[in-house]
Amino acid sequence: MDERRVLVAGACAQVLVLATLASTVGLGVVGWTAGVLYLVSGVTVLAWTARRTRPRTWGPADLVTLCRALLVGAVTALVVDGGHGWPVVVLASIALVLDLVDGPVARCTRTASPFGARFDMEVDAFLLLVLSVHAASLLGPWVIAIGAMRYVFALAGRAAPWLRAPLPPSRARRVVAGAQGAALVTASSQVLAPWGSVAVTGGALAALVWSFGRDAVGLWRARGGVRLPAVGGG
């Protein structure tokens, strides 16, 4: 599909999703503001990135990721609006399940692209950030470290360019990343006792620290010309 049509359709769909939330679970001015800011910034970044990578059309996998992005926008509006525990859990869970779809779709349709991979990664990262903020209201501010880790790593790459080198594919990295979303959704649902949520979320954070640390060590050694086998990481 044409880039401009996709962005216009996505923007309209996001507004429709926000309006649906407002008429069902209730969405206040703060939530609407957060949702609109997410929409405007998202369309701006997507348009800029798409022009930079110059994809001719949006493939099926990109459209799946776009649907996930719309769900993340809804989750963002609900979290900023305050409360809305179960709607957040349900929408975030659907977004996490769809994360298992776009990759296989891209491979099956042979439409994988650098743009699609980056789009997928950024949607994942922002969802984790929003969920960590939501879980922090229940467990404490330390949980935000889960969502902030990827952005801290990216900022560190500006000071240390060797951290921006490509990483080899890693199943461990994907498993650890998926565990973060599952842990945060579990904590947000409050189905476990408080100590259980702390244990699950703390374990996920420990795995994430290990993952990013392993990647950092691998990149450091590669910087010196010593190549490691595939490493896990965030």
CORZI-V492506 format. One line per field, one symbol per residue. ss: DSSP state (A for helix, B for strand, O for the rest). phi: phi as a letter, one per 30 degrees, with the letter a starting at -180 (. if undefined). burial: b if it has 24 or more other ideal C-beta (glycine too) atoms within 12 Angstrom, else e. A space follows every 50 residues. Layout:
ss->???
phi->???
burial->???
This chain:
ss->OOAAAAAAAAAAAAAAAAAAAAAAOOOOAAAAAAAAAAAAAAAAAAAAAA AAAOOOOOOAAAAAAAAAAAAAAAAAAAAAAOOOAAAAAAAAAAAAAAAA AAAAAAAAOOOOOAAAAAAAAAAAAAAAAAAAAAAAAAAOAAAAAAAAAA AAAAAAAAAOAAAAOOOOOOAAAAAAAAAAAAAAAAAAAOOOOAAAAAAA AAAAAAAAAAAAAAAAAAAAAAAOOOOOOOOOOO
phi->.deddddddddddddddddddddcdjbddddddddddddddddddddddd dddhddbcdedddddddddddddddddddddjihededdddddddddddd cddeddddchcdaeddddeedddedddddddddddddcckddddeddded dddddddddbeddcddcdebdedddddddddddddddddhdcdedddddd ddddddddddddddddddddddedjcdcdecdld
burial->eebeebbeebbebbbebbeebeeebebeeebbebbbebbeebbeebeebb eeeebeebbbbbbbbbbbbbbbbbbbbbbbbeebbebbbebbbbbbebbe ebbebbeeeebbbebbbbbbbbbbbbbbbbbbbbbbbbbeeebbbbbbbb eebeeeeeeeeebeeebeeeebbbebbbbbbbbbbbbbbeeeeeeebeeb bbebbebbbbbbebbbebbeeeeeeeeeeebbbb
